[in-house]
Amino acid sequence: MSGAPHAVPRVRGSAASGLRIPERTIQLLRDLIVAQTGIHYDDARLDILRDRLVPLAVEHGFDSLLDYYYLLKYDAAAEREWLRVMDVLAVQETYFWRESDQLQALTTAILPTLMQLRRSPIRIWSVPCASGEEPLSIAMALEEAGWFHRAVIEIHASDASDAALARARQRRYGPRSFRQLPETLRDKYFTRDGNGDWVVAPTLFARISSWTRMNLMQPAEAKALAGSDVIFCRNLFIYFTPAGVRDAAARLANWMPSPGYLCVGSSESLLRTGCGLELQDIGGAYVYVKA
């Protein structure tokens, strides 16, 4: 979020597209997007938002970005268009074995507790899953610890971007996705193809029970999986307003079983949300727990 308030520049047009951008249109779109998706663009990032939305408006043949705002807000085709918006707004910077201390806590502390409680199946939800590195990392950690032979476990992966899910289903990853994954695990669960990409082993990919498009800020969409025993929702709340974080955290806390476990990114905090989740050190990692 931005610090002290400052004036918003008047963006009147796009030299590249010839599209007119009436005054305050970007702010209107920003407010509409945060209400629909939770994603917030502060004043310093309005140019980024403009550059991502202008090509979509041009594809519709609009001569003003205000027409695109009216489409998203009022048109019967808005639901389909929001899918395209989510694709261009999605941040897909992720990699395998990210914040692996939480993966270790899952295998050494959380799952034994859930087994003692006779949870079956144990459901783990990765949201947003982006191009698949996180849920596949979870699957690798469970395979390495032998958990799939000891318990019935479902791993569900969701993202608001259809394009991200399409990349995940392709099962192909470039070198940057492996910058934290030990080479022994890479060589065990991936094979190199002729183009230099790494392809996920079918047996590992099959450990993911579902890949679904889902907007966490839409309760009707999120509720189906929000009752999972363990939720990995990492590095999403950094893009939300404080109000958006409170709303999303409160819904997850309300729907999760007790105990339920929520893993967020290391730079994210829910301590001031009043959502009823308690931050605990579990197996050497910080995890929010519904007690």
N, C-alpha and C positions, 0 to 999 in steps of 0.2 A: 504494500500500500504506500501511497505517497505520504510525505510528512506534512509540513504546513501548506494550507491551501494556496494555490497560485492560479493565475489567469489561464484559461484554456485558449490556445491559439485558434483563430478563425480559419477553418479549412474550407476554401470556397471551390476547389476544383482539383481534378487530377490531370496533370499534364500528359501522363501516359495514355489515359483512356478517353479524355474529353468529357468524362462524366461530371455533371454538376453535383456539388456537395453543399447544399444549403447550410447556413449557419445553424449550429446546435444539432445537426442530424447525427453526427458521430456520438454526441452525448446521449441522444435518444436511443440509438442502437446499443450503446454501452449499457444503459439502464435495462433495456429489453433483454439483452444477453445475460446479464447477471441474474435477472429474475427467472429466466428459463433454465440456465445452466449452473449458476453459482460462480462462474468465471468472471473475475473483475479486472478491467483494464483501467489503471489510474491515469491521471491526466498526462503523465509523461509517456505513456504507451499508446495514446490514441492514434498516433500515426501507424503503429503496427496493426491495430485493429482495422483502420481504414484500408491499408494495403492488402489485408486478407479478405475483406468483404467486397472491395471494388470489382475484382474479376467475376464474382458471382453475380453482381448486379449487371455487369456488361453482358454476360452470357444470356440474361433475360431480355436484352435489348433495351434496358432502361437508359434514359438520358439523365436521370437524377438518382442519387443514392436514397433520397427520401421515398422514392417509389419502392425501393427494396425494403425499407422499413415498414411501409404499409403492407407489403406482401407477407412479411414475417408476423406482423401483428394481427392482420385481419383476413388474409386470403384463405380460401378453402384448401389451397395447396401448401399451407404453411408447415404442416407436420412433415411433409416430405422434404421441404426446403431446409428445415432445421437439421436434418441429417447431414446435409451438405455443409451447413455452417459448423457443425461439430467436427467434421473432418478437417476443415481449414484451421480451426482454433486448437485442435488437439496438439498437446506437447508430447512428443514421442521420445524424449531423451531417457533411455533406460538401458539396463544391461543385466546380464546374468550375475547372480550371487551378490546383489546389491544389499547392503546392510545385513550381512549374513549372521550377525549375532541374534537377530530375531528368528532366523531359520533354525539356528541351534537351539534356541529357547523352545521353539515349537516341538522339536524332536525329543528333547531331553526333559522338559518340564511340563509343557502344556498338554501334549498328547497323553502322557501317563496319568495326569489328573483326569482327563476326559474318559480314559479307559476305566479308571476306578469308579467313575460316576455311571458307567455302563451306557455311555452315549453311543448310539449306533443307528444310522451311519454318522460318522463324524464329518461335518461339513466345513470346508475351508473355502473362503470366497476372496478372490483377488479382484479389486476394483479401485482405480481403473487398471486394466491389465495391459494397456497399450499393445505392443506387437508381440506380447506373449512371454517375454523373458521372466517376469516375476512368477506366474503360475508354474512355468516349467522349472524354475529354480526350486520352488516348493516341492514339486514332484521329485526332483533329483534328491533333495534333502531327505525326503521320506523313503525313497528307494535305498539310499545309502544306509539309513538307519534301520531298514528292514520293516518299516511300519505297515506296508501294504500286505504283508503276510500275517500281521497280528491283529488288524482291525479293518473294518469296512470304512473306507475313507472316500469322500467325494471332494474333488477340487473343481470349483466353478470359477470361470474367468469372464469378466464383463468390462465393457468399455462403451462410452457414448459415441465413439467413432466407428462407423462401418469400415472405413479404410484401414484403420488399425487392426480390426479383427480379420480383415481379408489378408493382411500381411502375416498375422499370426497363423492363420490356416495354411499359408504357403510353406511353413516350417523351415524357412531359409533365413540364415543370419550371417551378417558380415563380421569382419574382425573386431569392430568397436564393441559389439555386444559381448565379447569375451574378455574384456580388459580386467575383470576381477575373478573370473571363473578359473579354478586350477586346471592346468592342462590335462591332468589325469581324468578329470570329470568330462572335459570337452571331448577327449578322445574316446571315452567310454560311451557317451550318449549322443554323439554327433559323428557324421561322416562328411568328408570333403567332396564336393562335386566338381565337375570340370570347369566351372566358372569361378572357383575360389570361394564359394559360399559354403557354410556349414549347415547340414540338413539334420533335423532332429530325428532320432530313432523312432520308428512307429510305435514301439512298445512304450516309450516315455510319453509321447504325444497322446497316446490312448489313456493315460492316467488323468487327463483333464476331462471331467465329466461333461462340461458344456462350455461353449463360447457364445455369449449373448450380448446383444446391444442393449445398453441400459444407461439411463441418465440418473445419477444418484439424487439429483434435486427433484425428481418426479416421484413422489411417494408410491404411486400406483405401479411404477416400474420396479422400484427398489425393494418393495416389501417382500417379494417372493424369495429373495436370497438374504435379506437382512437378518433373518433368524439363524444364520450360520453360527456355529460354535466359535470359529476363528475368522476374523476379517482382516485382511491386509489392505488398508486404504492409505497408501504411502505417497507423499508428494503430490497430493491433490489439493489439500486445504491451503497450501501456500498461494493458490490462485483465487481463493475465495475471499469475500469480505468477512469481517468478524461475525456479522449477522448470519451469513451463509454457513460459516463453520458451526455456529451454535445450532442452527436448524438441522444441519445434516448429522452432527454428533448426537443431538437429542433424539432424532429418529432412530439412529442405529442403536443407541442405548435402550430405547424403549422396546425395540423389536428383538434384540439379542437375548438368548437364554441366559440364565444365571447358574454358574459362572459362564461368562462369555469373554472373549479376548479380542481386543482391537489393536492392531499394529499400525502406527503412523510413521511418517518419516522423521528422521533425527532432528530436522529443523522445525518441526511442527509441534504445537502444544495445544492441549484441550483443557488445561488446568483452570482457565477462566471462563469456560463455557457453561458451567453449572449443569452439565449433562448427566451427572451421577456416575461417571466412570472414574475409577481410582487408578492413578499411575503407580505401578509396582515394578520392582526389579525381579524379573522371573528368569532364572537360568542365565543371568548375566546380561539380560536385555531389558530395556524399559518397554512395558506393555500396559495398555489401559485395560482394566478389568471391571466387568459388571459383577459385583460381589453378590 
